[in-house]
Amino acid sequence: MAEAATIRQEVELRGRTSSPAWAGFVATFDNQMKSFFREPQALAFTLGQSFILLLILNTFNFHTTLANGERRPYIDVLLPGMIAFSGMGVGLNSVMFPLARYKERGILRRIRATPLPTASFLGGVILSRLIIALGVTIVTYAAGVWVFGAELTGNTFLLITMAELGAGVFIAIGLLLCTFAKSEDDLPPLFILVLMPSLLFSGAFLDRSGLPDWLAWITNGLPLTFLTHAIQEIANLGGGLGDIKIDILGLAVWGIGATAVCIWKFRMA
């Protein structure tokens, strides 16, 4: 309740000098970022989770063979996969559970009763999550290269841009899953439904070359498979946009499709 009131007050204040849509967008973004930094435990977990996973998984000190036949230390392949996985984690977790709580506690209903357009509210939420995802990507990249000694040969800017695109797609998927949940308790099964196939079959942590043909064909279409392949192609093989165009197309289909269904369900609600 207090959060809805805070956003409403900020909208009314900012709305005196700008349009309600823009005022609502800025107020929501500001509120979401402040909420994130007000919770030090959540902040530490979000930024430190990738470091802990890298620390654990890097103990598997073996080598892996790239698509071009080059043998590389596991950390060189693990880091791009971790960056992709972190984008999925931030994109889903930071959207699904907070919005489900807003929905369950009636905050979304109260926000709809204000001059704040729903699109402005969602836009502010999405931008705040993209900023968080960017921070996690940079921290993960820096830890992998400077602490664990990963050697990535690709374009860093393109890698980070691709990670942000992937995070945006998973934010859209998180919003979509939220529309199917009546309460926060409904979300864990939906989250596991997305997490487990992605964790096991996307190539983020485990080599896909040993999968049966039928399973490899099915899991080729997972959004995390597209994202992991694209980031590994950039980071390990120096790939450019032309080398990852199929991955970009696949992510675009997932993102646009999830957004379209999400908008339709919001209008039907």
C-alpha positions in Angstrom: 0.0 0.0 0.0 2.7 2.4 1.0 4.5 1.7 -2.3 1.5 2.5 -4.4 0.9 5.7 -2.4 4.6 6.7 -2.9 4.4 6.2 -6.6 1.1 8.1 -6.7 2.6 11.1 -4.8 5.6 11.2 -7.1 3.4 11.0 -10.2 1.3 13.9 -8.9 4.4 16.0 -8.1 6.2 15.3 -11.4 2.9 15.6 -13.4 2.8 19.3 -12.7 5.7 19.8 -15.0 5.4 16.9 -17.5 2.8 14.5 -18.9 1.3 11.8 -16.6 2.8 9.1 -18.8 6.3 10.4 -18.5 5.9 11.4 -14.9 4.6 7.9 -14.1 7.5 6.2 -15.9 10.1 8.2 -14.1 8.4 7.9 -10.7 8.1 4.1 -11.1 11.7 3.7 -12.2 13.0 5.9 -9.3 10.8 3.9 -6.8 12.0 0.5 -8.1 15.7 1.4 -8.0 15.4 2.8 -4.5 13.6 -0.3 -3.3 16.4 -2.5 -4.7 19.1 -0.5 -2.9 17.1 -0.4 0.3 17.5 -4.2 0.6 21.2 -4.9 1.1 20.7 -8.7 1.3 18.9 -8.8 -2.0 21.5 -6.5 -3.5 24.4 -8.7 -2.2 22.7 -11.9 -3.4 21.9 -10.5 -6.9 25.4 -9.2 -7.5 27.3 -12.0 -5.7 25.4 -15.1 -6.9 27.4 -15.3 -10.2 30.7 -15.0 -8.3 29.8 -17.8 -5.9 28.7 -20.1 -8.8 31.9 -19.3 -10.7 33.9 -20.2 -7.6 32.1 -23.5 -7.2 32.0 -24.6 -10.9 35.6 -23.5 -11.6 36.7 -26.3 -9.3 35.9 -28.6 -12.2 39.3 -27.9 -13.6 39.1 -29.6 -17.0 39.4 -28.5 -20.6 36.7 -28.3 -23.3 36.9 -28.2 -27.1 35.3 -25.3 -29.0 33.4 -25.6 -32.3 36.7 -24.7 -34.2 38.5 -27.6 -32.5 40.5 -25.4 -30.1 40.9 -26.8 -26.5 40.3 -24.2 -23.8 40.0 -24.2 -20.0 36.5 -24.7 -18.7 36.4 -21.2 -17.2 36.6 -19.7 -20.8 33.4 -21.4 -21.7 31.8 -21.3 -18.3 32.0 -17.5 -18.1 29.9 -16.8 -21.2 27.4 -19.4 -20.0 27.2 -17.8 -16.6 26.6 -14.3 -18.1 23.7 -15.8 -20.2 22.3 -17.6 -17.1 22.6 -14.5 -15.0 20.5 -12.6 -17.5 17.8 -15.2 -17.3 17.9 -15.2 -13.5 17.7 -11.5 -13.1 15.1 -11.2 -15.9 12.8 -13.8 -14.4 13.3 -13.4 -10.6 13.3 -9.7 -10.4 10.0 -9.4 -12.3 7.9 -12.4 -11.5 8.0 -12.4 -7.7 7.7 -8.6 -7.1 4.8 -8.2 -9.5 3.1 -11.3 -8.1 3.3 -9.7 -4.7 1.9 -6.4 -6.1 -0.9 -8.3 -7.7 -1.7 -10.3 -4.6 -1.7 -7.3 -2.2 -3.8 -5.2 -4.5 -1.0 -2.7 -5.3 -1.5 -3.1 -9.1 -5.3 -2.4 -8.7 -4.5 0.7 -6.7 -2.0 1.9 -9.2 -4.6 1.5 -12.0 -6.9 3.8 -10.0 -4.3 6.6 -10.3 -3.5 8.7 -13.4 -0.5 6.5 -13.9 -0.8 4.6 -17.2 -0.2 0.8 -16.9 2.4 1.0 -19.8 4.3 3.7 -17.9 4.4 1.6 -14.7 5.6 -1.5 -16.6 8.1 0.6 -18.5 9.6 1.9 -15.3 9.8 -1.7 -13.9 11.4 -3.0 -17.0 14.0 -0.3 -17.3 15.0 -0.7 -13.6 15.5 -4.5 -14.2 17.6 -3.8 -17.3 19.8 -1.6 -15.3 20.2 -4.3 -12.6 20.9 -6.9 -15.3 23.6 -4.6 -16.8 25.2 -4.3 -13.4 25.2 -8.1 -12.9 26.6 -8.7 -16.3 29.5 -6.3 -15.7 30.2 -7.7 -12.3 30.1 -11.3 -13.6 32.4 -10.4 -16.6 34.9 -8.6 -14.4 35.0 -11.5 -11.8 35.5 -14.1 -14.5 38.3 -12.2 -16.3 40.1 -10.6 -13.4 39.6 -13.0 -10.6 39.3 -16.4 -12.3 41.5 -15.7 -15.3 39.1 -16.4 -18.2 40.4 -15.4 -21.6 37.6 -14.0 -23.8 38.7 -12.9 -27.3 35.5 -11.3 -28.6 34.1 -7.8 -28.6 33.1 -6.9 -25.0 30.6 -4.3 -26.0 28.8 -6.7 -28.3 28.8 -9.3 -25.6 27.3 -7.0 -23.0 24.7 -5.7 -25.6 23.7 -9.3 -26.3 23.4 -10.1 -22.6 21.1 -7.1 -22.2 19.0 -8.2 -25.1 18.6 -11.6 -23.5 17.7 -10.1 -20.1 15.0 -8.1 -21.9 13.6 -11.2 -23.4 13.5 -13.0 -20.0 11.9 -9.9 -18.5 9.1 -10.3 -21.1 8.8 -14.0 -20.3 8.7 -13.2 -16.5 5.9 -10.7 -17.1 4.0 -13.3 -19.1 4.4 -16.0 -16.4 3.2 -13.5 -13.9 -0.1 -13.1 -15.7 -0.8 -16.8 -15.2 -0.2 -16.7 -11.4 -3.0 -15.7 -9.1 -0.6 -15.4 -6.2 3.1 -15.6 -5.4 2.7 -19.2 -4.4 1.8 -20.1 -8.0 5.1 -18.9 -9.3 7.7 -21.5 -8.1 6.3 -24.3 -10.3 6.3 -22.0 -13.3 9.8 -20.8 -12.6 11.1 -24.4 -12.3 9.3 -25.3 -15.6 11.5 -22.7 -17.3 14.6 -23.1 -15.2 15.3 -26.9 -15.3 15.3 -27.4 -19.1 17.3 -24.2 -19.5 19.8 -25.2 -16.9 20.3 -28.7 -18.3 20.0 -28.4 -22.0 20.9 -24.8 -23.1 24.7 -25.4 -23.1 25.3 -22.7 -20.4 27.0 -25.2 -18.1 26.9 -28.6 -19.8 28.1 -29.5 -23.3 25.1 -30.1 -25.7 27.1 -32.4 -28.0 26.1 -35.5 -26.0 22.4 -34.9 -26.3 20.2 -37.3 -28.4 19.3 -35.7 -31.7 15.6 -35.4 -30.9 16.3 -33.7 -27.6 18.9 -31.4 -29.1 16.4 -30.4 -31.8 13.7 -29.6 -29.3 16.0 -27.6 -26.9 17.6 -25.7 -29.8 14.6 -23.4 -29.5 15.0 -22.5 -25.8 15.6 -18.8 -25.3 18.7 -19.6 -23.1 20.1 -21.8 -25.8 20.0 -18.9 -28.3 21.5 -16.5 -25.7 24.2 -18.9 -24.6 25.2 -19.8 -28.1 25.4 -16.1 -29.1 27.5 -15.1 -26.1 29.8 -18.0 -26.5 30.2 -17.3 -30.2 31.2 -13.7 -29.4 33.4 -14.4 -26.4 35.2 -17.6 -27.5 35.3 -17.4 -31.3 35.3 -13.6 -31.9 31.9 -13.8 -33.7 30.1 -10.7 -35.0 26.5 -9.9 -35.7 26.5 -12.1 -38.8 27.5 -15.1 -36.8 24.7 -14.8 -34.3 21.8 -13.6 -36.5 19.8 -16.8 -36.0 20.2 -16.4 -32.2 19.1 -12.8 -32.4 16.1 -13.8 -34.5 15.2 -16.6 -32.0 15.4 -14.2 -29.1 13.3 -11.6 -30.9 10.6 -14.2 -31.6 10.5 -15.2 -27.9 10.5 -11.5 -26.7 7.9 -10.3 -29.2 5.7 -13.3 -28.6 5.8 -13.1 -24.8 5.1 -9.3 -24.9 2.2 -9.7 -27.3 0.5 -12.4 -25.2 1.3 -10.5 -22.0 -0.4 -7.3 -23.4 -3.4 -9.4 -24.4 -3.8 -11.0 -21.0 -3.4 -7.6 -19.2 -6.2 -6.2 -21.4 -8.4 -9.2 -20.7 -7.8 -9.0 -16.9 
